[in-house]
């Protein structure tokens, strides 16, 4: 087994936002010849960790399939010294693979007792906001503007490892070929490890979801069809790159569909959000419908205390679906009951609205609450 260690440049960890301790966390990535631990070989593991305030990247490379036991034991012994394992989509493949492989090789381990921080699962909600069709690690690296040197695929790695071990077994093969293949194998895993350090900054985008709005500087209409917010974020976790999310979809029949027509920009500690407003007539439904009568001519419900003065032939006991009053005007969508009373298109619809008033443009605390709620649903 070959062990290679190097020092890499310091990177912003965003650990306070992601909730892990850099000193007690181990980044890792594995390379195997297949998906099944029973019929494939674990041949390369990359590990990234803090050592005396320096970030060290260590790679364990098997020179042949017989090195698998020693390689895995070395990793498991190292991982046991940490509290958190950090990986990209390792919850789906890496960790189950290692756990099963340890069982097959009769190696004790503490993997099931360690906290797992999966960067893929953490950042996956950003795909919709960033208009990314795929959330693979290399897609995110490209989005962030980082270009890896490695150009191999996982399938390439398997064939290269088989070629590499064949050369190692046959001494008549050129040593230069062995060195070249070793470099390529290590580079792929090396870039996977470095790539994770580049992705960490995406944690800053999540503050949009988690209510880090410090202040709203403006709230005004644009062309009378959209409401435009300008806001500032916490300077503790600034947005590292320009974020521009925009969706437009006319279908508004589901709870989230109204929020598919938005425009969001953010960079540093500043951002803007533009949402459509609804102009028309909506309904406010009373929950205690048994205390109401429905007036068919007026097409509205009134309380029994008032309905007592209405001719009995002009009223019927209200049902949940017609126990409402109507209002025409300008409305804004709300993902939960932030502003009362709430309005809807129909009794069955889940999308909630509130009637726009000057209260929203003048009440900064309400603006912050509303913006935070909308951003949460955009990133849900």
SULCORNOR-V481414 format. One record per residue. N is the residue number from 1. NEAR is the number of other C-alpha atoms within 12 Angstrom. Layout:
N/NEAR + N/NEAR
This chain:
1/26 + 2/23 + 3/23 + 4/24 + 5/21 + 6/20 + 7/22 + 8/22 + 9/17 + 10/19 + 11/24 + 12/23 + 13/30 + 14/27 + 15/25 + 16/17 + 17/24 + 18/29 + 19/18 + 20/25 + 21/23 + 22/31 + 23/23 + 24/25 + 25/32 + 26/40 + 27/47 + 28/46 + 29/43 + 30/42 + 31/43 + 32/37 + 33/28 + 34/23 + 35/24 + 36/19 + 37/26 + 38/19 + 39/15 + 40/22 + 41/35 + 42/44 + 43/43 + 44/45 + 45/45 + 46/45 + 47/43 + 48/45 + 49/39 + 50/26 + 51/21 + 52/10 + 53/15 + 54/17 + 55/28 + 56/28 + 57/33 + 58/33 + 59/40 + 60/38 + 61/43 + 62/36 + 63/33 + 64/28 + 65/27 + 66/18 + 67/23 + 68/34 + 69/30 + 70/27 + 71/35 + 72/41 + 73/28 + 74/30 + 75/40 + 76/31 + 77/18 + 78/29 + 79/35 + 80/23 + 81/21 + 82/30 + 83/25 + 84/31 + 85/40 + 86/44 + 87/38 + 88/37 + 89/28 + 90/28 + 91/26 + 92/18 + 93/24 + 94/33 + 95/34 + 96/21 + 97/30 + 98/45 + 99/31 + 100/26 + 101/33 + 102/30 + 103/20 + 104/20 + 105/23 + 106/14 + 107/23 + 108/23 + 109/26 + 110/26 + 111/34 + 112/21 + 113/16 + 114/22 + 115/25 + 116/34 + 117/31 + 118/31 + 119/35 + 120/31 + 121/22 + 122/32 + 123/35 + 124/30 + 125/28 + 126/35 + 127/28 + 128/25 + 129/34 + 130/32 + 131/25 + 132/25 + 133/15 + 134/20 + 135/27 + 136/23 + 137/36 + 138/31 + 139/23 + 140/34 + 141/28 + 142/18 + 143/27 + 144/26 + 145/16 + 146/21 + 147/19 + 148/25 + 149/19 + 150/24 + 151/19 + 152/24 + 153/18 + 154/21 + 155/18 + 156/22 + 157/31 + 158/27 + 159/20 + 160/30 + 161/37 + 162/27 + 163/25 + 164/35 + 165/31 + 166/22 + 167/24 + 168/25 + 169/18 + 170/15 + 171/14 + 172/12 + 173/16 + 174/16 + 175/18 + 176/15 + 177/21 + 178/26 + 179/20 + 180/18 + 181/30 + 182/36 + 183/26 + 184/28 + 185/42 + 186/39 + 187/29 + 188/35 + 189/39 + 190/41 + 191/33 + 192/43 + 193/39 + 194/40 + 195/38 + 196/41 + 197/39 + 198/33 + 199/40 + 200/39 + 201/31 + 202/39 + 203/36 + 204/38 + 205/47 + 206/39 + 207/36 + 208/44 + 209/27 + 210/28 + 211/27 + 212/32 + 213/39 + 214/28 + 215/28 + 216/33 + 217/24 + 218/24 + 219/31 + 220/27 + 221/24 + 222/16 + 223/12 + 224/16 + 225/20 + 226/25 + 227/32 + 228/31 + 229/37 + 230/31 + 231/32 + 232/32 + 233/33 + 234/26 + 235/18 + 236/20 + 237/33 + 238/31 + 239/31 + 240/27 + 241/25 + 242/23 + 243/31 + 244/25 + 245/30 + 246/24 + 247/25 + 248/19 + 249/16 + 250/14 + 251/14 + 252/22 + 253/19 + 254/21 + 255/23 + 256/27 + 257/26 + 258/31 + 259/41 + 260/31 + 261/28 + 262/34 + 263/29 + 264/36 + 265/29 + 266/32 + 267/25 + 268/24 + 269/30 + 270/31 + 271/37 + 272/35 + 273/40 + 274/36 + 275/38 + 276/34 + 277/29 + 278/29 + 279/21 + 280/20 + 281/20 + 282/31 + 283/33 + 284/31 + 285/33 + 286/29 + 287/20 + 288/20 + 289/25 + 290/20 + 291/22 + 292/30 + 293/37 + 294/35 + 295/28 + 296/20 + 297/12 + 298/16 + 299/21 + 300/31 + 301/38 + 302/34 + 303/27 + 304/23 + 305/12 + 306/16 + 307/23 + 308/18 + 309/14 + 310/20 + 311/13 + 312/15 + 313/15 + 314/20 + 315/27 + 316/28 + 317/27 + 318/29 + 319/24 + 320/22 + 321/28 + 322/31 + 323/33 + 324/35 + 325/33 + 326/26 + 327/25 + 328/19 + 329/19 + 330/25 + 331/36 + 332/40 + 333/43 + 334/40 + 335/32 + 336/27 + 337/22 + 338/26 + 339/26 + 340/20 + 341/25 + 342/33 + 343/40 + 344/39 + 345/32 + 346/25 + 347/23 + 348/17 + 349/21 + 350/23 + 351/29 + 352/38 + 353/39 + 354/35 + 355/33 + 356/32 + 357/19 + 358/15 + 359/16 + 360/29 + 361/23 + 362/17 + 363/19 + 364/23 + 365/19 + 366/22 + 367/35 + 368/32 + 369/28 + 370/33 + 371/44 + 372/34 + 373/28 + 374/36 + 375/41 + 376/28 + 377/30 + 378/38 + 379/30 + 380/22
